């Protein structure tokens, strides 16, 4: 029994030591650089856009009409609305009962202005809605964008409809691309209330064009939960809108970028150039994402490169996956110190390397090139170009350490060796104890 207890104690100690190896290894490496986070100056702004056209009378959701389910969901969302969120409600097809399509396709109204919500007033306005007319989705989206206005933070539209637009032009998908091209951080999320393939394709197109999401709701609980999730997401993820920038066709004419987030548009199979100043001892970190807001051929990709002004390639980016099939991304890192060392080893060693962090040293101009190999499917429009988001950051460089530490793999190797020796020793002791016990018995 004493032997068993001792062995158990040894095993517990070894297990604890093994579990602690992970944190020790993690602590041995250099801490990652972090960009300073800015607190948004504005509260999140959301507008719910509800389809109140005649098809919303259909009683196919839990035995109730679509409009009744939507009204219940709106009431629950308004009750659970975070205090800091500014909410508005716009409807379409809610007032005109006639057959004149020209008149009916102008039928959209804002029944609750965007701002701090009077819950009683908002629920009363929603309760009086009755399914009536046409479905001017495109016009309603344009109007909702005006309702939300512009500012430094993202805006969000949540579109709830059971049918496709019956009033085009304007085509709602083209309207979504138009809104995205304006450079404001406007996201449109879509919710479909009918299992219709044409509706699904249209709502997917609207969402993809603005970086939003699409989902279908086949029950009252699904609709309520999804709207709450999207409103909460607006509160949790709203950020400063990217700055609009126009890349050029060559490096000398490219705009000079400071650290930040930028948005631009790129045509199919195009190269767009930007410039970033990087001093010795600093590291450039850049990433780009292209939103696939229209049908493209499957053989596509995006490439991000950093080059010197003379055209010499410094580093080529690597693809990155985000889990979204409608976004393709790439990123790169480049250090001015590393490049200076490369030039010295190539025969330029007579030129002294600037002191890292020396503010008086002239910065190196790095050219960022965003290239894509996208090809449109037949009938796909090329204009406007596909939306891209470029993130640029310049931080203190973190060169590989010269000593034997985690950066060179020695610490990990030593820890693994010790773990193997200890495990072998314990296994041998346990085997010896077991053989001795077996002989005695």
KEDO-966847 format. One record per residue (C-alpha): residue number from 1; residue in three letters; chain; x, y, z. Coordinates in steps of 0.02 Angstrom, whole numbers. Example, Ala and Ser with C-alpha at 12.3 -4.5 7.8 and 13.67 -1.06 7.14 Angstrom:
{1 "ala" "A" {615 -225 390}} {2 "ser" "A" {684 -53 357}} 
END
This chain:
{1 "unk" "A" {0 0 0}} {2 "unk" "A" {143 119 42}} {3 "unk" "A" {222 84 -127}} {4 "unk" "A" {57 115 -215}} {5 "unk" "A" {31 281 -124}} {6 "unk" "A" {207 338 -164}} {7 "unk" "A" {187 292 -347}} {8 "unk" "A" {21 382 -356}} {9 "unk" "A" {98 538 -279}} {10 "unk" "A" {242 534 -403}} {11 "unk" "A" {122 515 -549}} {12 "unk" "A" {15 660 -491}} {13 "unk" "A" {168 770 -477}} {14 "unk" "A" {227 722 -651}} {15 "unk" "A" {55 754 -725}} {16 "unk" "A" {50 926 -645}} {17 "unk" "A" {225 964 -711}} {18 "unk" "A" {174 906 -885}} {19 "unk" "A" {18 1016 -883}} {20 "unk" "A" {125 1165 -833}} {21 "unk" "A" {244 1139 -978}} {22 "unk" "A" {122 1225 -1098}} {23 "unk" "A" {111 1389 -1000}} {24 "unk" "A" {299 1389 -970}} {25 "unk" "A" {334 1371 -1156}} {26 "unk" "A" {209 1508 -1196}} {27 "unk" "A" {288 1626 -1071}} {28 "unk" "A" {462 1595 -1142}} {29 "unk" "A" {425 1682 -1308}} {30 "unk" "A" {413 1867 -1345}} {31 "unk" "A" {246 1952 -1310}} {32 "unk" "A" {149 1993 -1468}} {33 "unk" "A" {132 2176 -1515}} {34 "unk" "A" {-45 2243 -1499}} {35 "unk" "A" {-123 2391 -1584}} {36 "unk" "A" {-204 2519 -1472}} {37 "unk" "A" {-392 2499 -1466}} {38 "unk" "A" {-498 2654 -1488}} {39 "unk" "A" {-661 2675 -1396}} {40 "unk" "A" {-798 2721 -1521}} {41 "unk" "A" {-868 2894 -1488}} {42 "unk" "A" {-1042 2853 -1551}} {43 "unk" "A" {-1170 2724 -1495}} {44 "unk" "A" {-1218 2582 -1613}} {45 "unk" "A" {-1356 2628 -1736}} {46 "unk" "A" {-1475 2497 -1807}} {47 "unk" "A" {-1631 2506 -1915}} {48 "unk" "A" {-1753 2362 -1933}} {49 "unk" "A" {-1835 2359 -2105}} {50 "unk" "A" {-1996 2256 -2107}} {51 "unk" "A" {-2089 2195 -2261}} {52 "unk" "A" {-2277 2227 -2237}} {53 "unk" "A" {-2329 2180 -2414}} {54 "unk" "A" {-2483 2076 -2450}} {55 "unk" "A" {-2390 1910 -2444}} {56 "unk" "A" {-2359 1934 -2258}} {57 "unk" "A" {-2540 1879 -2229}} {58 "unk" "A" {-2491 1697 -2262}} {59 "unk" "A" {-2521 1587 -2109}} {60 "unk" "A" {-2377 1465 -2122}} {61 "unk" "A" {-2269 1500 -1968}} {62 "unk" "A" {-2327 1401 -1817}} {63 "unk" "A" {-2506 1416 -1883}} {64 "unk" "A" {-2498 1606 -1873}} {65 "unk" "A" {-2480 1742 -2004}} {66 "unk" "A" {-2306 1801 -2047}} {67 "unk" "A" {-2346 1979 -1994}} {68 "unk" "A" {-2410 1921 -1823}} {69 "unk" "A" {-2250 1825 -1792}} {70 "unk" "A" {-2145 1975 -1848}} {71 "unk" "A" {-2243 2092 -1733}} {72 "unk" "A" {-2215 1977 -1584}} {73 "unk" "A" {-2029 1966 -1624}} {74 "unk" "A" {-2015 2155 -1637}} {75 "unk" "A" {-2100 2178 -1468}} {76 "unk" "A" {-1980 2058 -1383}} {77 "unk" "A" {-1829 2139 -1467}} {78 "unk" "A" {-1884 2313 -1413}} {79 "unk" "A" {-1907 2253 -1233}} {80 "unk" "A" {-1732 2176 -1232}} {81 "unk" "A" {-1646 2320 -1322}} {82 "unk" "A" {-1481 2376 -1242}} {83 "unk" "A" {-1494 2552 -1174}} {84 "unk" "A" {-1348 2620 -1276}} {85 "unk" "A" {-1415 2557 -1444}} {86 "unk" "A" {-1504 2681 -1556}} {87 "unk" "A" {-1642 2592 -1651}} {88 "unk" "A" {-1758 2641 -1793}} {89 "unk" "A" {-1897 2547 -1882}} {90 "unk" "A" {-1944 2567 -2066}} {91 "unk" "A" {-2080 2474 -2159}} {92 "unk" "A" {-2117 2443 -2342}} {93 "unk" "A" {-2283 2403 -2427}} {94 "unk" "A" {-2381 2455 -2272}} {95 "unk" "A" {-2502 2591 -2329}} {96 "unk" "A" {-2550 2584 -2513}} {97 "unk" "A" {-2695 2464 -2550}} {98 "unk" "A" {-2718 2505 -2734}} {99 "unk" "A" {-2657 2420 -2892}} {100 "unk" "A" {-2554 2562 -2965}} {101 "unk" "A" {-2379 2491 -2962}} {102 "unk" "A" {-2297 2661 -2988}} {103 "unk" "A" {-2378 2725 -2828}} {104 "unk" "A" {-2360 2562 -2731}} {105 "unk" "A" {-2174 2552 -2767}} {106 "unk" "A" {-2146 2715 -2673}} {107 "unk" "A" {-2229 2646 -2517}} {108 "unk" "A" {-2099 2648 -2378}} {109 "unk" "A" {-2104 2745 -2214}} {110 "unk" "A" {-2000 2762 -2057}} {111 "unk" "A" {-2120 2731 -1913}} {112 "unk" "A" {-1989 2745 -1775}} {113 "unk" "A" {-1843 2868 -1798}} {114 "unk" "A" {-1667 2809 -1760}} {115 "unk" "A" {-1623 2856 -1582}} {116 "unk" "A" {-1658 2811 -1401}} {117 "unk" "A" {-1816 2707 -1411}} {118 "unk" "A" {-1980 2746 -1325}} {119 "unk" "A" {-2028 2564 -1302}} {120 "unk" "A" {-2215 2595 -1282}} {121 "unk" "A" {-2224 2705 -1436}} {122 "unk" "A" {-2121 2583 -1541}} {123 "unk" "A" {-2228 2433 -1497}} {124 "unk" "A" {-2387 2530 -1529}} {125 "unk" "A" {-2325 2581 -1702}} {126 "unk" "A" {-2283 2401 -1747}} {127 "unk" "A" {-2450 2334 -1681}} {128 "unk" "A" {-2550 2439 -1805}} {129 "unk" "A" {-2464 2366 -1959}} {130 "unk" "A" {-2572 2269 -2082}} {131 "unk" "A" {-2508 2180 -2240}} {132 "unk" "A" {-2556 2287 -2388}} {133 "unk" "A" {-2456 2319 -2545}} {134 "unk" "A" {-2300 2297 -2651}} {135 "unk" "A" {-2120 2254 -2601}} {136 "unk" "A" {-2001 2400 -2641}} {137 "unk" "A" {-1848 2323 -2555}} {138 "unk" "A" {-1719 2424 -2653}} {139 "unk" "A" {-1802 2591 -2614}} {140 "unk" "A" {-1822 2543 -2430}} {141 "unk" "A" {-1636 2502 -2416}} {142 "unk" "A" {-1586 2671 -2489}} {143 "unk" "A" {-1704 2759 -2370}} {144 "unk" "A" {-1641 2659 -2220}} {145 "unk" "A" {-1462 2709 -2262}} {146 "unk" "A" {-1515 2892 -2258}} {147 "unk" "A" {-1606 2862 -2093}} {148 "unk" "A" {-1447 2798 -2013}} {149 "unk" "A" {-1341 2941 -2079}} {150 "unk" "A" {-1152 2945 -2078}} {151 "unk" "A" {-1024 2949 -1939}} {152 "unk" "A" {-869 2868 -1870}} {153 "unk" "A" {-947 2701 -1822}} {154 "unk" "A" {-1031 2561 -1917}} {155 "unk" "A" {-1217 2562 -1956}} {156 "unk" "A" {-1325 2406 -1971}} {157 "unk" "A" {-1485 2372 -2067}} {158 "unk" "A" {-1585 2214 -2028}} {159 "unk" "A" {-1703 2174 -2173}} {160 "unk" "A" {-1848 2054 -2136}} {161 "unk" "A" {-1948 2000 -2289}} {162 "unk" "A" {-2043 1851 -2358}} {163 "unk" "A" {-2028 1892 -2542}} {164 "unk" "A" {-1915 1963 -2675}} {165 "unk" "A" {-1924 2143 -2734}} {166 "unk" "A" {-2076 2173 -2847}} {167 "unk" "A" {-2028 2351 -2894}} {168 "unk" "A" {-1856 2344 -2977}} {169 "unk" "A" {-1779 2457 -3032}} {170 "unk" "A" {-1691 2492 -2922}} {171 "unk" "A" {-1631 2314 -2901}} {172 "unk" "A" {-1599 2284 -2715}} {173 "unk" "A" {-1435 2194 -2747}} {174 "unk" "A" {-1372 2340 -2851}} {175 "unk" "A" {-1429 2459 -2714}} {176 "unk" "A" {-1327 2359 -2587}} {177 "unk" "A" {-1172 2373 -2697}} {178 "unk" "A" {-1205 2558 -2720}} {179 "unk" "A" {-1214 2583 -2532}} {180 "unk" "A" {-1054 2485 -2505}} {181 "unk" "A" {-966 2588 -2639}} {182 "unk" "A" {-1004 2749 -2545}} {183 "unk" "A" {-869 2704 -2419}} {184 "unk" "A" {-977 2711 -2263}} {185 "unk" "A" {-969 2562 -2146}} {186 "unk" "A" {-1146 2502 -2180}} {187 "unk" "A" {-1191 2319 -2154}} {188 "unk" "A" {-1355 2242 -2212}} {189 "unk" "A" {-1411 2079 -2129}} {190 "unk" "A" {-1558 1989 -2209}} {191 "unk" "A" {-1690 1872 -2137}} {192 "unk" "A" {-1804 1770 -2251}} {193 "unk" "A" {-1976 1714 -2191}} {194 "unk" "A" {-2019 1603 -2339}} {195 "unk" "A" {-1927 1448 -2403}} {196 "unk" "A" {-1910 1518 -2580}} {197 "unk" "A" {-1751 1494 -2681}} {198 "unk" "A" {-1766 1658 -2779}} {199 "unk" "A" {-1791 1755 -2618}} {200 "unk" "A" {-1643 1667 -2538}} {201 "unk" "A" {-1528 1712 -2685}} {202 "unk" "A" {-1581 1894 -2680}} {203 "unk" "A" {-1559 1910 -2492}} {204 "unk" "A" {-1389 1824 -2502}} {205 "unk" "A" {-1333 1947 -2636}} {206 "unk" "A" {-1386 2096 -2529}} {207 "unk" "A" {-1296 2029 -2376}} {208 "unk" "A" {-1137 1981 -2468}} {209 "unk" "A" {-1123 2151 -2553}} {210 "unk" "A" {-1111 2238 -2384}} {211 "unk" "A" {-1023 2106 -2278}} {212 "unk" "A" {-1183 2056 -2189}} {213 "unk" "A" {-1265 1888 -2156}} {214 "unk" "A" {-1417 1793 -2220}} {215 "unk" "A" {-1528 1674 -2122}} {216 "unk" "A" {-1702 1602 -2138}} {217 "unk" "A" {-1829 1595 -1996}} {218 "unk" "A" {-1964 1462 -1996}} {219 "unk" "A" {-2033 1491 -1821}} {220 "unk" "A" {-2071 1635 -1704}} {221 "unk" "A" {-1929 1585 -1588}} {222 "unk" "A" {-1804 1578 -1732}} {223 "unk" "A" {-1855 1751 -1792}} {224 "unk" "A" {-1849 1830 -1619}} {225 "unk" "A" {-1682 1750 -1576}} {226 "unk" "A" {-1603 1799 -1740}} {227 "unk" "A" {-1656 1982 -1731}} {228 "unk" "A" {-1593 1994 -1552}} {229 "unk" "A" {-1428 1918 -1605}} {230 "unk" "A" {-1405 2044 -1746}} {231 "unk" "A" {-1449 2192 -1635}} {232 "unk" "A" {-1326 2130 -1504}} {233 "unk" "A" {-1194 2106 -1638}} {234 "unk" "A" {-1213 2289 -1687}} {235 "unk" "A" {-1177 2335 -1506}} {236 "unk" "A" {-1029 2216 -1490}} {237 "unk" "A" {-942 2240 -1657}} {238 "unk" "A" {-970 2418 -1715}} {239 "unk" "A" {-803 2500 -1754}} {240 "unk" "A" {-734 2656 -1834}} {241 "unk" "A" {-774 2663 -2020}} {242 "unk" "A" {-624 2631 -2135}} {243 "unk" "A" {-554 2782 -2226}} {244 "unk" "A" {-590 2788 -2412}} {245 "unk" "A" {-432 2783 -2517}} {246 "unk" "A" {-395 2763 -2702}} {247 "unk" "A" {-250 2651 -2751}} {248 "unk" "A" {-152 2688 -2908}} {249 "unk" "A" {-88 2587 -3056}} {250 "unk" "A" {96 2608 -3004}} {251 "unk" "A" {197 2641 -2848}} {252 "unk" "A" {262 2819 -2879}} {253 "unk" "A" {83 2884 -2892}} {254 "unk" "A" {14 2780 -2747}} {255 "unk" "A" {-63 2865 -2594}} {256 "unk" "A" {44 2869 -2436}} {257 "unk" "A" {-43 2775 -2295}} {258 "unk" "A" {-22 2791 -2107}} {259 "unk" "A" {-71 2646 -1992}} {260 "unk" "A" {-258 2620 -2002}} {261 "unk" "A" {-400 2534 -2096}} {262 "unk" "A" {-442 2584 -2274}} {263 "unk" "A" {-573 2537 -2402}} {264 "unk" "A" {-558 2539 -2591}} {265 "unk" "A" {-631 2457 -2747}} {266 "unk" "A" {-534 2343 -2865}} {267 "unk" "A" {-583 2285 -3039}} {268 "unk" "A" {-565 2105 -3098}} {269 "unk" "A" {-382 2052 -3123}} {270 "unk" "A" {-318 2223 -3068}} {271 "unk" "A" {-163 2279 -2971}} {272 "unk" "A" {-182 2425 -2850}} {273 "unk" "A" {-33 2509 -2765}} {274 "unk" "A" {-13 2598 -2599}} {275 "unk" "A" {140 2665 -2506}} {276 "unk" "A" {186 2649 -2322}} {277 "unk" "A" {338 2731 -2237}} {278 "unk" "A" {434 2610 -2124}} {279 "unk" "A" {585 2661 -2019}} {280 "unk" "A" {731 2551 -1969}} {281 "unk" "A" {686 2444 -1819}} {282 "unk" "A" {502 2442 -1867}} {283 "unk" "A" {395 2304 -1940}} {284 "unk" "A" {257 2326 -2067}} {285 "unk" "A" {103 2218 -2044}} {286 "unk" "A" {-32 2225 -2177}} {287 "unk" "A" {-183 2124 -2227}} {288 "unk" "A" {-314 2138 -2362}} {289 "unk" "A" {-487 2062 -2384}} {290 "unk" "A" {-591 2061 -2542}} {291 "unk" "A" {-779 2033 -2527}} {292 "unk" "A" {-852 1923 -2663}} {293 "unk" "A" {-1009 2028 -2688}} {294 "unk" "A" {-1052 1952 -2858}} {295 "unk" "A" {-1037 1784 -2948}} {296 "unk" "A" {-857 1741 -2997}} {297 "unk" "A" {-772 1589 -3069}} {298 "unk" "A" {-705 1465 -2940}} {299 "unk" "A" {-522 1481 -2993}} {300 "unk" "A" {-484 1644 -2903}} {301 "unk" "A" {-368 1716 -2772}} {302 "unk" "A" {-296 1873 -2696}} {303 "unk" "A" {-112 1918 -2675}} {304 "unk" "A" {-34 2049 -2562}} {305 "unk" "A" {150 2095 -2593}} {306 "unk" "A" {272 2220 -2521}} {307 "unk" "A" {402 2289 -2642}} {308 "unk" "A" {537 2420 -2643}} {309 "unk" "A" {510 2575 -2751}} {310 "unk" "A" {629 2501 -2881}} {311 "unk" "A" {515 2351 -2901}} {312 "unk" "A" {617 2228 -2798}} {313 "unk" "A" {499 2111 -2704}} {314 "unk" "A" {524 2115 -2515}} {315 "unk" "A" {395 1989 -2459}} {316 "unk" "A" {243 1901 -2527}} {317 "unk" "A" {88 1879 -2422}} {318 "unk" "A" {3 1716 -2376}} {319 "unk" "A" {-181 1673 -2392}} {320 "unk" "A" {-287 1674 -2236}} {321 "unk" "A" {-455 1593 -2201}} {322 "unk" "A" {-591 1673 -2096}} {323 "unk" "A" {-724 1539 -2114}} {324 "unk" "A" {-824 1647 -2233}} {325 "unk" "A" {-840 1590 -2413}} {326 "unk" "A" {-883 1765 -2474}} {327 "unk" "A" {-718 1843 -2417}} {328 "unk" "A" {-541 1805 -2476}} {329 "unk" "A" {-395 1874 -2374}} {330 "unk" "A" {-206 1883 -2371}} {331 "unk" "A" {-78 1957 -2252}} {332 "unk" "A" {108 1992 -2236}} {333 "unk" "A" {245 2052 -2117}} {334 "unk" "A" {407 2141 -2162}} {335 "unk" "A" {544 2213 -2054}} {336 "unk" "A" {657 2357 -2108}} {337 "unk" "A" {799 2285 -2001}} {338 "unk" "A" {787 2116 -2086}} {339 "unk" "A" {794 2197 -2258}} {340 "unk" "A" {947 2300 -2212}} {341 "unk" "A" {1037 2141 -2153}} {342 "unk" "A" {992 2055 -2316}} {343 "unk" "A" {1068 2198 -2416}} {344 "unk" "A" {1227 2192 -2311}} {345 "unk" "A" {1250 2007 -2340}} {346 "unk" "A" {1225 2034 -2526}} {347 "unk" "A" {1374 2150 -2539}} {348 "unk" "A" {1307 2314 -2472}} {349 "unk" "A" {1390 2298 -2302}} {350 "unk" "A" {1481 2465 -2317}} {351 "unk" "A" {1318 2558 -2292}} {352 "unk" "A" {1287 2573 -2103}} {353 "unk" "A" {1122 2508 -2041}} {354 "unk" "A" {1019 2645 -1956}} {355 "unk" "A" {995 2627 -1770}} {356 "unk" "A" {829 2539 -1734}} {357 "unk" "A" {699 2664 -1679}} {358 "unk" "A" {801 2814 -1738}} {359 "unk" "A" {671 2946 -1774}} {360 "unk" "A" {796 3051 -1872}} {361 "unk" "A" {834 2914 -1999}} {362 "unk" "A" {742 2929 -2164}} {363 "unk" "A" {602 2799 -2176}} {364 "unk" "A" {600 2665 -2309}} {365 "unk" "A" {453 2680 -2428}} {366 "unk" "A" {370 2512 -2449}} {367 "unk" "A" {248 2485 -2591}} {368 "unk" "A" {98 2374 -2554}} {369 "unk" "A" {22 2289 -2705}} {370 "unk" "A" {-152 2213 -2699}} {371 "unk" "A" {-182 2095 -2845}} {372 "unk" "A" {-326 1979 -2885}} {373 "unk" "A" {-353 1838 -3008}} {374 "unk" "A" {-543 1847 -3010}} {375 "unk" "A" {-642 1819 -3169}} {376 "unk" "A" {-828 1861 -3182}} {377 "unk" "A" {-958 1736 -3233}} {378 "unk" "A" {-1058 1771 -3391}} {379 "unk" "A" {-1176 1917 -3365}} {380 "unk" "A" {-1087 1981 -3208}} {381 "unk" "A" {-1060 2169 -3203}} {382 "unk" "A" {-882 2232 -3180}} {383 "unk" "A" {-929 2404 -3109}} {384 "unk" "A" {-912 2456 -2974}} {385 "unk" "A" {-756 2358 -2926}} {386 "unk" "A" {-757 2231 -2787}} {387 "unk" "A" {-744 2305 -2611}} {388 "unk" "A" {-576 2281 -2526}} {389 "unk" "A" {-524 2321 -2348}} {390 "unk" "A" {-340 2356 -2316}} {391 "unk" "A" {-269 2357 -2140}} {392 "unk" "A" {-97 2436 -2112}} {393 "unk" "A" {3 2439 -1951}} {394 "unk" "A" {184 2484 -1911}} {395 "unk" "A" {255 2418 -1747}} {396 "unk" "A" {424 2391 -1665}} {397 "unk" "A" {509 2245 -1752}} {398 "unk" "A" {538 2083 -1657}} {399 "unk" "A" {690 1998 -1736}} {400 "unk" "A" {730 1817 -1697}} {401 "unk" "A" {829 1804 -1534}} {402 "unk" "A" {1015 1761 -1547}} {403 "unk" "A" {1020 1649 -1393}} {404 "unk" "A" {952 1473 -1369}} {405 "unk" "A" {773 1508 -1320}} {406 "unk" "A" {600 1465 -1383}} {407 "unk" "A" {629 1566 -1541}} {408 "unk" "A" {764 1443 -1593}} {409 "unk" "A" {671 1291 -1528}} {410 "unk" "A" {800 1245 -1395}} {411 "unk" "A" {688 1272 -1243}} {412 "unk" "A" {553 1162 -1317}} {413 "unk" "A" {681 1029 -1361}} {414 "unk" "A" {753 1029 -1184}} {415 "unk" "A" {581 1020 -1105}} {416 "unk" "A" {530 875 -1217}} {417 "unk" "A" {693 785 -1176}} {418 "unk" "A" {668 807 -988}} {419 "unk" "A" {487 752 -1002}} {420 "unk" "A" {542 595 -1094}} {421 "unk" "A" {677 553 -966}} {422 "unk" "A" {559 578 -819}} {423 "unk" "A" {422 476 -902}} {424 "unk" "A" {546 334 -937}} {425 "unk" "A" {612 340 -759}} {426 "unk" "A" {436 332 -684}} {427 "unk" "A" {388 191 -801}} {428 "unk" "A" {542 93 -748}} {429 "unk" "A" {507 120 -562}} {430 "unk" "A" {326 67 -581}} {431 "unk" "A" {377 -88 -678}} {432 "unk" "A" {506 -133 -546}} {433 "unk" "A" {378 -111 -407}} {434 "unk" "A" {248 -214 -501}} {435 "unk" "A" {372 -358 -531}} {436 "unk" "A" {423 -357 -348}} {437 "unk" "A" {242 -360 -290}} {438 "unk" "A" {199 -499 -414}} {439 "unk" "A" {342 -608 -350}} {440 "unk" "A" {289 -585 -169}} {441 "unk" "A" {111 -638 -210}} 
END
